[in-house]
Amino acid sequence: MHEECGVVGVSFKDEAPAALSIYYALYALQHRGQESAGITVHDGTQVRTLKGMGLVPDVFNRSDIQKLKGYVGIGHVRYSTTGGSKIENCQPLLVSSKSGTIAIAHNGNLVNSKELRDELEKEGRIFLSDSDTEVIAHLLVKKLMHSDLEEGVRELMKRLVGSYSLAILVDNKLVIVRDPLGIKPLCLGQIDNGYIVASESAAIDILNGHLIRDVAPGEMLVFSNGTYESKQLVKLKNSAHCVFEYIYFARPDSIIDGELVYGVRMRIGENLVDEHPADADIVSPVPDSGITSAIGFAKKSGIDYREGLMKNRYIGRTFIMPGQDMRETAVRLKLNTIKPNIEGKSVVLVDDSIVRGTTSRRIIDLMRKSGAKEIHIRIASPPIISPCYLGIDMATREELVAAHKAIKGVEAVINADSLGYISINGLVKSVGIPLDDLCLGCLTGLYPVEIPGEQCSRRQLKLSEF
């Protein structure tokens, strides 16, 4: 699975350069997207932008950052969900209009992107990309032709269905918007000479900043002249924070919607012991996302924590695997066993999730070949039974192994001696956020917004609520 992207917005009080701070913040969010990166800044007169395919250090060098002169700006790292992996879909995305230039960076996914695009194309608007971000940009330009900024954004939010955390430059104003359900994370921090808004608090920490708070669902922040204004444009009874941020996507050192991700994953491991205890010699994680939950499992169970797998962190995402032998070699390139730690031992292997089951099977087979006596799999998420439409590049329902097999069936597919998933109740307890304020669509098949062909867990939002 892959997260779609991470966004950053920076606004300084004086003429301090914003680009370098955005660069470092994007580096801290690199895990959220590795396909492309971009920075757009404004100096009060001119907008400057640079973006390209690849990792943050591949796209920018020292000279590039020095040329990006401006005291306010936005940044983006991307992994594609809506829209393919190509330069046209790199963000921030710029749109010019009679009233000026708008640059926009978006984390999330619109469910009604196609309908909105069709409507705009019938009006004669021309699209240069196939991302839903350009749909948002065109809609915002259209609304601002007849409204001030606050009313324009309010009208925009009435049209968007799905998840969106937005960092927008409207000339030299930084505008931040989070969708009314708060599906994707977004937080506000203070740094020297100004403010930063980012997908995760770890980006604020990198800049030696202070986390102020999360941006509220339905909130708009407008930064100008060293200060900011907050407008609560939409206020709903419940939110729908993506639970997979806590299970897998976010950095463990980030605080998201008031909860430290590391603490959540520790509690997941501890609750897994209560729900699925195991008689084993060691507890071992599938690195990296299974590490913290494995520590929690070991601490609660009293079983020794010991790494049985070592990850090669220098493997690229693209790898040619023409045959079965090469596919197995690819697994060994990414993960190698520490044979003396697992040989002859019964192992509790903790992972974040099971999607198709193929990777789990290869890892278990690899550990058995290295002499593991028993392998008991413990999973830090409930079974994934439905696809995600709100910003995660996840498998289709047909590909999801848990959508078609009971737990014993999945256990057989991955060749485990036992398999235990955290329950939904155990997960919610671990996260520390009420069930009604979480998006669990991929785990329950009930989604927080209306999606054609799927069930909605709550009533559809009415325009009167805006």
BELHUWO-V102967 format. One record per residue. RES is the residue in one small letter. SS is DSSP state (A for helix, B for strand, O for the rest). PHI is phi as a letter, one per 40 degrees, with the letter a starting at -180 (NA if undefined). PSI is psi as a letter, one per 30 degrees, with the letter a starting at -180 (999 if undefined). Layout:
res:RES ss:SS phi:PHI psi:PSI
res:RES ss:SS phi:PHI psi:PSI
This chain:
res:m ss:O phi:NA psi:l
res:h ss:B phi:b psi:k
res:e ss:B phi:c psi:l
res:e ss:O phi:c psi:e
res:c ss:B phi:a psi:l
res:g ss:B phi:b psi:k
res:v ss:B phi:b psi:l
res:v ss:B phi:a psi:k
res:g ss:B phi:b psi:k
res:v ss:B phi:b psi:k
res:s ss:B phi:b psi:k
res:f ss:B phi:b psi:l
res:k ss:O phi:c psi:e
res:d ss:O phi:b psi:a
res:e ss:O phi:c psi:g
res:a ss:O phi:c psi:k
res:p ss:O phi:c psi:k
res:a ss:O phi:c psi:f
res:a ss:A phi:d psi:e
res:l ss:A phi:c psi:e
res:s ss:A phi:c psi:e
res:i ss:A phi:c psi:e
res:y ss:A phi:d psi:e
res:y ss:A phi:c psi:e
res:a ss:A phi:c psi:e
res:l ss:A phi:c psi:e
res:y ss:A phi:d psi:e
res:a ss:A phi:c psi:f
res:l ss:O phi:b psi:g
res:q ss:A phi:d psi:e
res:h ss:A phi:c psi:f
res:r ss:A phi:c psi:f
res:g ss:O phi:a psi:k
res:q ss:O phi:b psi:g
res:e ss:O phi:c psi:e
res:s ss:B phi:a psi:l
res:a ss:B phi:a psi:l
res:g ss:B phi:a psi:l
res:i ss:B phi:b psi:k
res:t ss:B phi:b psi:k
res:v ss:B phi:b psi:l
res:h ss:B phi:b psi:k
res:d ss:O phi:b psi:g
res:g ss:O phi:g psi:f
res:t ss:O phi:b psi:e
res:q ss:O phi:b psi:k
res:v ss:B phi:c psi:k
res:r ss:B phi:b psi:k
res:t ss:B phi:a psi:k
res:l ss:B phi:a psi:k
res:k ss:B phi:a psi:l
res:g ss:B phi:a psi:l
res:m ss:B phi:c psi:k
res:g ss:O phi:h psi:a
res:l ss:O phi:c psi:l
res:v ss:A phi:d psi:e
res:p ss:A phi:c psi:f
res:d ss:A phi:c psi:f
res:v ss:A phi:c psi:e
res:f ss:O phi:b psi:k
res:n ss:O phi:b psi:l
res:r ss:A phi:d psi:e
res:s ss:A phi:c psi:e
res:d ss:A phi:d psi:e
res:i ss:A phi:c psi:e
res:q ss:A phi:c psi:e
res:k ss:A phi:c psi:f
res:l ss:O phi:c psi:i
res:k ss:O phi:c psi:k
res:g ss:O phi:i psi:k
res:y ss:O phi:b psi:f
res:v ss:B phi:b psi:k
res:g ss:B phi:a psi:l
res:i ss:B phi:b psi:l
res:g ss:B phi:a psi:l
res:h ss:B phi:a psi:k
res:v ss:B phi:b psi:k
res:r ss:B phi:b psi:k
res:y ss:O phi:b psi:k
res:s ss:O phi:c psi:k
res:t ss:O phi:b psi:d
res:t ss:O phi:c psi:j
res:g ss:O phi:h psi:k
res:g ss:O phi:c psi:l
res:s ss:O phi:c psi:j
res:k ss:O phi:a psi:l
res:i ss:A phi:c psi:e
res:e ss:A phi:c psi:f
res:n ss:A phi:c psi:g
res:c ss:O phi:c psi:k
res:q ss:O phi:b psi:l
res:p ss:O phi:c psi:k
res:l ss:B phi:b psi:k
res:l ss:B phi:b psi:k
res:v ss:B phi:b psi:k
res:s ss:B phi:c psi:k
res:s ss:B phi:a psi:l
res:k ss:O phi:c psi:e
res:s ss:O phi:c psi:f
res:g ss:B phi:h psi:a
res:t ss:B phi:b psi:k
res:i ss:B phi:b psi:k
res:a ss:B phi:b psi:k
res:i ss:B phi:a psi:k
res:a ss:B phi:b psi:k
res:h ss:B phi:b psi:k
res:n ss:B phi:b psi:j
res:g ss:B phi:i psi:a
res:n ss:B phi:a psi:k
res:l ss:B phi:c psi:k
res:v ss:O phi:c psi:e
res:n ss:O phi:b psi:g
res:s ss:A phi:d psi:e
res:k ss:A phi:c psi:e
res:e ss:A phi:c psi:e
res:l ss:A phi:c psi:e
res:r ss:A phi:c psi:e
res:d ss:A phi:d psi:e
res:e ss:A phi:c psi:e
res:l ss:A phi:c psi:e
res:e ss:A phi:c psi:e
res:k ss:A phi:c psi:f
res:e ss:O phi:c psi:f
res:g ss:O phi:g psi:g
res:r ss:O phi:c psi:k
res:i ss:O phi:b psi:k
res:f ss:O phi:b psi:k
res:l ss:O phi:b psi:f
res:s ss:O phi:b psi:l
res:d ss:O phi:b psi:g
res:s ss:O phi:c psi:l
res:d ss:A phi:c psi:f
res:t ss:A phi:c psi:e
res:e ss:A phi:c psi:e
res:v ss:A phi:c psi:e
res:i ss:A phi:c psi:e
res:a ss:A phi:c psi:e
res:h ss:A phi:c psi:e
res:l ss:A phi:c psi:e
res:l ss:A phi:c psi:e
res:v ss:A phi:d psi:e
res:k ss:A phi:c psi:e
res:k ss:A phi:c psi:e
res:l ss:A phi:c psi:f
res:m ss:O phi:c psi:f
res:h ss:O phi:b psi:f
res:s ss:O phi:a psi:l
res:d ss:O phi:c psi:l
res:l ss:A phi:c psi:e
res:e ss:A phi:c psi:e
res:e ss:A phi:c psi:e
res:g ss:A phi:c psi:e
res:v ss:A phi:c psi:e
res:r ss:A phi:c psi:e
res:e ss:A phi:c psi:e
res:l ss:A phi:d psi:e
res:m ss:A phi:c psi:f
res:k ss:A phi:c psi:f
res:r ss:A phi:c psi:f
res:l ss:O phi:c psi:k
res:v ss:O phi:b psi:j
res:g ss:B phi:h psi:a
res:s ss:B phi:b psi:k
res:y ss:B phi:a psi:k
res:s ss:B phi:b psi:j
res:l ss:B phi:b psi:k
res:a ss:B phi:b psi:j
res:i ss:B phi:b psi:k
res:l ss:B phi:b psi:j
res:v ss:B phi:b psi:j
res:d ss:O phi:f psi:b
res:n ss:O phi:b psi:g
res:k ss:B phi:c psi:k
res:l ss:B phi:c psi:k
res:v ss:B phi:b psi:k
res:i ss:B phi:b psi:k
res:v ss:B phi:b psi:k
res:r ss:B phi:b psi:k
res:d ss:O phi:c psi:l
res:p ss:O phi:c psi:f
res:l ss:O phi:c psi:f
res:g ss:O phi:g psi:h
res:i ss:O phi:c psi:e
res:k ss:O phi:c psi:k
res:p ss:O phi:c psi:l
res:l ss:O phi:a psi:k
res:c ss:B phi:b psi:l
res:l ss:B phi:b psi:k
res:g ss:B phi:a psi:l
res:q ss:B phi:b psi:k
res:i ss:B phi:b psi:l
res:d ss:O phi:d psi:k
res:n ss:O phi:g psi:g
res:g ss:B phi:i psi:a
res:y ss:B phi:b psi:l
res:i ss:B phi:b psi:k
res:v ss:B phi:b psi:k
res:a ss:B phi:a psi:l
res:s ss:O phi:c psi:e
res:e ss:O phi:b psi:l
res:s ss:O phi:c psi:f
res:a ss:A phi:d psi:e
res:a ss:A phi:c psi:e
res:i ss:A phi:c psi:e
res:d ss:A phi:d psi:e
res:i ss:A phi:d psi:e
res:l ss:O phi:c psi:g
res:n ss:O phi:f psi:h
res:g ss:O phi:c psi:a
res:h ss:B phi:b psi:k
res:l ss:B phi:c psi:k
res:i ss:B phi:c psi:e
res:r ss:B phi:a psi:l
res:d ss:B phi:c psi:k
res:v ss:O phi:c psi:k
res:a ss:O phi:c psi:k
res:p ss:O phi:d psi:k
res:g ss:O phi:g psi:g
res:e ss:B phi:c psi:k
res:m ss:B phi:b psi:k
res:l ss:B phi:b psi:k
res:v ss:B phi:b psi:k
res:f ss:B phi:b psi:k
res:s ss:B phi:a psi:k
res:n ss:O phi:f psi:h
res:g ss:O phi:g psi:g
res:t ss:B phi:b psi:l
res:y ss:B phi:a psi:l
res:e ss:B phi:b psi:k
res:s ss:B phi:b psi:k
res:k ss:B phi:b psi:k
res:q ss:B phi:c psi:j
res:l ss:O phi:c psi:e
res:v ss:O phi:b psi:k
res:k ss:O phi:b psi:j
res:l ss:O phi:b psi:l
res:k ss:O phi:c psi:e
res:n ss:O phi:b psi:l
res:s ss:O phi:b psi:a
res:a ss:O phi:a psi:i
res:h ss:B phi:c psi:k
res:c ss:B phi:c psi:j
res:v ss:O phi:c psi:f
res:f ss:A phi:c psi:f
res:e ss:A phi:d psi:e
res:y ss:A phi:c psi:e
res:i ss:A phi:c psi:e
res:y ss:A phi:a psi:e
res:f ss:A phi:c psi:e
res:a ss:O phi:c psi:l
res:r ss:O phi:c psi:k
res:p ss:O phi:c psi:f
res:d ss:O phi:c psi:g
res:s ss:O phi:c psi:k
res:i ss:B phi:b psi:k
res:i ss:B phi:b psi:k
res:d ss:O phi:f psi:h
res:g ss:O phi:g psi:f
res:e ss:B phi:b psi:k
res:l ss:B phi:c psi:k
res:v ss:A phi:c psi:e
res:y ss:A phi:d psi:e
res:g ss:A phi:c psi:e
res:v ss:A phi:c psi:e
res:r ss:A phi:c psi:e
res:m ss:A phi:c psi:e
res:r ss:A phi:c psi:e
res:i ss:A phi:d psi:e
res:g ss:A phi:c psi:e
res:e ss:A phi:c psi:e
res:n ss:A phi:c psi:f
res:l ss:A phi:c psi:e
res:v ss:A phi:c psi:e
res:d ss:A phi:c psi:e
res:e ss:A phi:c psi:e
res:h ss:O phi:a psi:i
res:p ss:O phi:c psi:l
res:a ss:O phi:a psi:k
res:d ss:O phi:c psi:j
res:a ss:O phi:a psi:l
res:d ss:O phi:c psi:e
res:i ss:B phi:a psi:l
res:v ss:B phi:b psi:k
res:s ss:B phi:b psi:k
res:p ss:B phi:c psi:l
res:v ss:O phi:c psi:j
res:p ss:O phi:c psi:l
res:d ss:O phi:c psi:f
res:s ss:O phi:c psi:f
res:g ss:O phi:c psi:f
res:i ss:A phi:c psi:e
res:t ss:A phi:c psi:e
res:s ss:A phi:c psi:e
res:a ss:A phi:c psi:e
res:i ss:A phi:c psi:e
res:g ss:A phi:c psi:e
res:f ss:A phi:c psi:e
res:a ss:A phi:c psi:e
res:k ss:A phi:c psi:e
res:k ss:A phi:c psi:e
res:s ss:A phi:c psi:f
res:g ss:O phi:g psi:g
res:i ss:O phi:c psi:k
res:d ss:B phi:d psi:k
res:y ss:B phi:c psi:k
res:r ss:O phi:a psi:k
res:e ss:O phi:c psi:k
res:g ss:O phi:b psi:f
res:l ss:B phi:b psi:k
res:m ss:B phi:b psi:k
res:k ss:B phi:c psi:k
res:n ss:O phi:c psi:j
res:r ss:O phi:c psi:g
res:y ss:O phi:b psi:g
res:i ss:O phi:c psi:k
res:g ss:O phi:c psi:l
res:r ss:O phi:c psi:f
res:t ss:O phi:b psi:k
res:f ss:O phi:a psi:k
res:i ss:O phi:c psi:k
res:m ss:O phi:b psi:i
res:p ss:O phi:c psi:f
res:g ss:O phi:a psi:l
res:q ss:A phi:c psi:e
res:d ss:A phi:d psi:e
res:m ss:A phi:c psi:e
res:r ss:A phi:c psi:e
res:e ss:A phi:c psi:e
res:t ss:A phi:c psi:e
res:a ss:A phi:c psi:e
res:v ss:A phi:c psi:e
res:r ss:A phi:c psi:e
res:l ss:A phi:c psi:e
res:k ss:A phi:c psi:e
res:l ss:B phi:b psi:k
res:n ss:B phi:b psi:k
res:t ss:B phi:c psi:l
res:i ss:O phi:c psi:i
res:k ss:A phi:d psi:e
res:p ss:A phi:c psi:f
res:n ss:A phi:c psi:f
res:i ss:A phi:b psi:f
res:e ss:O phi:c psi:k
res:g ss:O phi:g psi:g
res:k ss:O phi:b psi:l
res:s ss:B phi:c psi:k
res:v ss:B phi:b psi:k
res:v ss:B phi:c psi:j
res:l ss:B phi:b psi:j
res:v ss:B phi:b psi:k
res:d ss:B phi:b psi:l
res:d ss:O phi:c psi:e
res:s ss:O phi:a psi:l
res:i ss:O phi:b psi:k
res:v ss:O phi:b psi:d
res:r ss:O phi:c psi:f
res:g ss:O phi:g psi:f
res:t ss:A phi:c psi:e
res:t ss:A phi:c psi:e
res:s ss:A phi:d psi:e
res:r ss:A phi:c psi:e
res:r ss:A phi:c psi:e
res:i ss:A phi:c psi:e
res:i ss:A phi:c psi:e
res:d ss:A phi:c psi:e
res:l ss:A phi:c psi:e
res:m ss:A phi:c psi:e
res:r ss:A phi:c psi:e
res:k ss:A phi:c psi:f
res:s ss:O phi:c psi:g
res:g ss:O phi:h psi:g
res:a ss:O phi:c psi:k
res:k ss:O phi:c psi:e
res:e ss:B phi:b psi:k
res:i ss:B phi:b psi:j
res:h ss:B phi:b psi:j
res:i ss:B phi:c psi:k
res:r ss:B phi:b psi:k
res:i ss:B phi:b psi:k
res:a ss:O phi:c psi:g
res:s ss:O phi:b psi:l
res:p ss:O phi:c psi:l
res:p ss:O phi:d psi:k
res:i ss:O phi:c psi:j
res:i ss:O phi:b psi:f
res:s ss:O phi:a psi:l
res:p ss:O phi:c psi:l
res:c ss:O phi:b psi:k
res:y ss:O phi:b psi:g
res:l ss:O phi:b psi:g
res:g ss:O phi:h psi:g
res:i ss:B phi:b psi:k
res:d ss:B phi:c psi:j
res:m ss:O phi:b psi:l
res:a ss:O phi:c psi:l
res:t ss:O phi:c psi:l
res:r ss:O phi:d psi:e
res:e ss:O phi:c psi:e
res:e ss:O phi:c psi:f
res:l ss:O phi:c psi:j
res:v ss:A phi:c psi:e
res:a ss:A phi:c psi:f
res:a ss:A phi:c psi:f
res:h ss:O phi:b psi:f
res:k ss:O phi:b psi:k
res:a ss:O phi:c psi:l
res:i ss:A phi:d psi:e
res:k ss:A phi:c psi:e
res:g ss:A phi:c psi:e
res:v ss:A phi:c psi:e
res:e ss:A phi:d psi:e
res:a ss:A phi:c psi:e
res:v ss:A phi:c psi:e
res:i ss:A phi:c psi:f
res:n ss:O phi:g psi:h
res:a ss:O phi:c psi:l
res:d ss:O phi:c psi:e
res:s ss:B phi:a psi:l
res:l ss:B phi:b psi:k
res:g ss:B phi:b psi:k
res:y ss:B phi:c psi:k
res:i ss:O phi:c psi:k
res:s ss:O phi:c psi:l
res:i ss:A phi:c psi:e
res:n ss:A phi:c psi:e
res:g ss:A phi:c psi:e
res:l ss:A phi:c psi:e
res:v ss:A phi:c psi:e
res:k ss:A phi:d psi:e
res:s ss:A phi:c psi:e
res:v ss:A phi:c psi:e
res:g ss:O phi:g psi:g
res:i ss:O phi:b psi:k
res:p ss:O phi:d psi:k
res:l ss:A phi:d psi:e
res:d ss:A phi:c psi:f
res:d ss:A phi:b psi:g
res:l ss:B phi:b psi:k
res:c ss:B phi:c psi:j
res:l ss:O phi:b psi:g
res:g ss:A phi:d psi:e
res:c ss:A phi:c psi:f
res:l ss:A phi:b psi:f
res:t ss:A phi:b psi:f
res:g ss:O phi:g psi:g
res:l ss:B phi:b psi:k
res:y ss:B phi:b psi:l
res:p ss:O phi:c psi:f
res:v ss:O phi:b psi:l
res:e ss:O phi:c psi:k
res:i ss:O phi:b psi:k
res:p ss:O phi:d psi:k
res:g ss:O phi:g psi:f
res:e ss:O phi:b psi:l
res:q ss:B phi:c psi:k
res:c ss:B phi:b psi:k
res:s ss:O phi:c psi:f
res:r ss:O phi:a psi:l
res:r ss:O phi:c psi:l
res:q ss:O phi:c psi:k
res:l ss:O phi:c psi:k
res:k ss:O phi:b psi:k
res:l ss:A phi:c psi:f
res:s ss:A phi:c psi:f
res:e ss:A phi:c psi:f
res:f ss:O phi:c psi:999
